[in-house]
Amino acid sequence: MWIADNWKDYAVLDCGGGEKAERWGTQVLVRPDPQAIWPREASCRAWDRPNAIYHRSNAGGGRWEIRSLPEQWAIRYRELTFQLKPMSFKHTGLFPEQAANWDFIDRMVRNAGRPVSVLNLFAYTGGATLAAAAAGASVCHVDASKGMVQWARENAASSGLSDRPIRWIVDDCKKFVQREIRRGRKYDAVIMDPPSYGRGPSGETWKIEEDVAEFVAMTMNVLSDKPLFVLISSYSTGLAPSVMAYLLGITAAKRTAGRIEAQELGLPVESTGLVLPCGSSARFIAAE
């Protein structure tokens, strides 16, 4: 398991009963987590006075119960700063387990010994984009949501990265990749974190079980002749790491020599010392 254990501004304080209590900076949130099927730690006081609780609805979705939470606040991960706020369907604008991948991106870019261009697809609020840019890469950040791209730009500004070579693109990821192929544009690294279901800005639909295999294969056509890595993550669908490793094996690994790694992502739990599973990732690392 790849564990995001370098956080200082974030922690899972406890989890159980289908929920987790988390510290985001100075704010404590209680949110649903279907992986936490065991009982809560009885001695943990994090549950007693949270700043906000997200209540799931039996009819789908849910609502925030705000007790004492600012409309927006910031937390840091190493040199990166992220703006947070409570969103619909329990989210805050950041997936902290992805810090394990940000560290990987940082190492790969810094150790490349050459200029690196990165394509970040389904890029959300820009965690991977900022990690790559801070390490010295030029980045193309693509997401179908104008609001998410704007949020990512705010995170870049908060992190002192506004002057870095980042292209901010609001577009359907599939259509964008198709155009990049026609243009002949190439990238040394590709990152993607596809949702289980989504809609593009013109109503395009995405269902990961139906679309991801073809999409990954198509995206390999924008890899440069000397690629660095390909990184795929999955949170909401429960796709096994081995499934994503297989996808990379029949796509990226057939283009150039390299190795594939695949693991669950996890967050350490302060109250128990255990690790909470939070989706999974697979990485293709090209041979030097």
MOFENMO-V261343 format. One record per residue. RES is the residue in one letter. PHI is phi in whole degrees, 0 to 359 (none if undefined). BURIAL is # if it has 16 or more other C-alpha atoms within 10 Angstrom, else .. D_FIRST is the distance of its C-alpha to the first C-alpha in Angstrom with 2 decimals. Layout:
BEGIN
res->{RES,RES}
phi->{PHI,PHI}
burial->{BURIAL,BURIAL}
d_first->{D_FIRST,D_FIRST}
END
This chain:
BEGIN
res->{M,W,I,A,D,N,W,K,D,Y,A,V,L,D,C,G,G,G,E,K,A,E,R,W,G,T,Q,V,L,V,R,P,D,P,Q,A,I,W,P,R,E,A,S,C,R,A,W,D,R,P,N,A,I,Y,H,R,S,N,A,G,G,G,R,W,E,I,R,S,L,P,E,Q,W,A,I,R,Y,R,E,L,T,F,Q,L,K,P,M,S,F,K,H,T,G,L,F,P,E,Q,A,A,N,W,D,F,I,D,R,M,V,R,N,A,G,R,P,V,S,V,L,N,L,F,A,Y,T,G,G,A,T,L,A,A,A,A,A,G,A,S,V,C,H,V,D,A,S,K,G,M,V,Q,W,A,R,E,N,A,A,S,S,G,L,S,D,R,P,I,R,W,I,V,D,D,C,K,K,F,V,Q,R,E,I,R,R,G,R,K,Y,D,A,V,I,M,D,P,P,S,Y,G,R,G,P,S,G,E,T,W,K,I,E,E,D,V,A,E,F,V,A,M,T,M,N,V,L,S,D,K,P,L,F,V,L,I,S,S,Y,S,T,G,L,A,P,S,V,M,A,Y,L,L,G,I,T,A,A,K,R,T,A,G,R,I,E,A,Q,E,L,G,L,P,V,E,S,T,G,L,V,L,P,C,G,S,S,A,R,F,I,A,A,E}
phi->{none,268,254,276,247,253,286,244,266,221,200,277,283,195,208,160,64,80,221,225,255,233,256,248,68,259,260,252,243,246,227,295,210,293,284,276,268,274,290,293,282,299,275,281,271,298,283,287,222,289,284,200,229,261,259,287,253,295,271,106,71,164,207,272,258,270,256,206,230,294,298,206,210,237,227,243,230,53,269,261,236,239,271,240,197,289,244,297,53,70,279,239,97,206,250,295,296,291,302,298,283,299,296,297,301,303,297,297,290,295,270,293,73,200,298,233,252,237,252,248,256,53,278,57,265,94,304,291,300,294,299,292,294,296,280,115,277,269,229,250,257,234,210,284,263,299,295,291,294,296,298,298,296,295,296,297,296,298,269,72,244,298,270,283,284,239,267,257,239,260,192,293,298,296,295,295,298,301,292,297,296,296,285,79,282,235,227,278,215,234,239,212,226,292,284,289,210,196,231,281,296,250,89,298,256,226,233,299,296,269,247,290,297,296,295,299,300,295,294,298,287,258,288,287,292,234,290,257,197,231,232,239,236,215,249,275,261,74,299,293,306,295,294,291,298,296,302,291,294,266,238,298,291,275,270,202,290,170,231,239,237,213,208,291,262,212,237,293,251,298,290,239,79,278,237,274,293,220,88,205,215,227,230,259,243,292,293,284}
burial->{.,#,#,#,#,.,#,.,.,#,#,#,#,#,#,#,.,.,#,#,#,#,#,#,.,.,#,#,#,#,#,#,#,.,#,#,.,.,.,#,#,.,.,.,.,#,#,.,.,#,#,#,#,#,#,.,.,.,.,.,.,.,.,#,.,.,.,.,#,.,.,.,.,.,#,#,#,.,.,#,#,#,#,#,.,#,.,.,#,#,.,.,#,#,.,#,#,#,#,#,#,#,#,#,#,#,.,#,#,#,.,.,.,.,.,#,#,#,#,#,#,#,#,#,#,#,#,#,#,#,#,#,#,#,#,#,#,#,#,#,#,#,#,#,#,#,.,#,#,#,#,#,#,#,#,#,#,#,#,.,#,.,.,#,.,#,.,#,#,#,#,#,#,#,.,#,#,#,.,#,#,.,.,.,.,#,#,#,#,#,#,#,#,#,#,#,.,.,.,#,.,.,.,.,.,#,.,#,.,.,.,#,#,.,#,#,.,.,#,#,#,#,#,.,.,.,#,#,#,#,#,#,#,#,#,.,.,.,#,#,#,#,.,#,#,.,#,#,#,.,#,#,#,.,.,.,.,#,#,#,.,#,#,#,#,#,#,#,#,.,#,.,.,.,#,#,#,#,#,#,#,#,#,#,#,#,.,.}
d_first->{0.00,3.80,6.03,9.63,11.46,14.54,16.49,19.99,21.55,18.95,17.44,16.61,19.47,19.14,18.34,20.03,22.79,21.18,21.12,19.42,21.42,20.34,22.09,22.73,24.92,27.67,27.27,25.68,24.83,24.21,22.67,21.80,18.30,18.46,15.15,16.75,19.10,19.70,22.59,22.60,22.92,26.72,27.19,25.23,27.92,25.81,26.97,30.62,31.53,29.07,30.45,29.65,28.40,27.53,29.22,28.33,31.40,32.01,33.65,30.58,29.54,30.46,31.75,31.06,33.03,33.59,34.89,34.82,32.60,33.74,33.96,31.63,29.88,27.65,24.52,23.29,20.13,21.34,24.34,23.59,25.36,24.71,27.36,26.40,28.49,28.24,28.23,28.96,26.40,24.60,23.20,23.82,23.41,19.93,16.32,14.85,11.13,12.39,13.09,9.93,11.76,15.04,14.29,13.53,16.77,18.65,18.00,18.90,22.03,23.27,22.94,24.56,28.02,29.60,29.97,27.08,27.58,24.75,25.04,22.92,23.52,23.19,22.81,23.41,24.20,23.07,19.95,19.02,22.77,23.32,20.53,22.08,25.60,25.13,23.94,27.16,26.54,28.92,27.25,28.43,27.01,27.77,27.64,30.16,30.68,33.23,32.19,28.54,29.76,32.17,29.51,27.43,30.64,31.13,27.69,28.65,31.93,30.41,28.23,31.34,30.31,33.14,34.83,31.95,32.39,30.63,32.16,31.75,32.24,32.80,32.74,31.36,28.53,29.87,33.39,32.37,30.59,33.65,35.90,33.90,34.25,37.99,38.27,36.61,34.17,31.16,27.88,25.77,22.46,21.63,19.13,19.14,17.75,20.24,21.23,21.83,25.50,27.60,31.03,32.23,35.06,37.66,36.33,34.12,31.71,28.11,26.38,22.98,23.45,26.82,26.39,23.00,23.56,26.97,25.85,23.15,25.79,28.39,26.36,25.97,29.72,29.28,27.20,29.33,30.62,28.26,25.01,22.16,19.12,18.29,15.41,15.06,13.33,14.05,14.19,17.31,17.68,14.80,14.77,12.28,10.09,12.64,15.46,14.70,14.20,17.56,19.13,18.41,19.67,22.94,23.47,22.28,22.09,25.65,26.95,25.93,24.23,20.61,17.18,14.41,10.65,8.58,5.11,4.91,5.79,6.60,9.77,11.11,14.22,17.26,19.35,17.25,14.55,12.02,9.11,10.28,8.50,10.12,10.24,8.55,9.63,11.20,13.00,16.24,17.37,21.08,22.69,24.77}
END
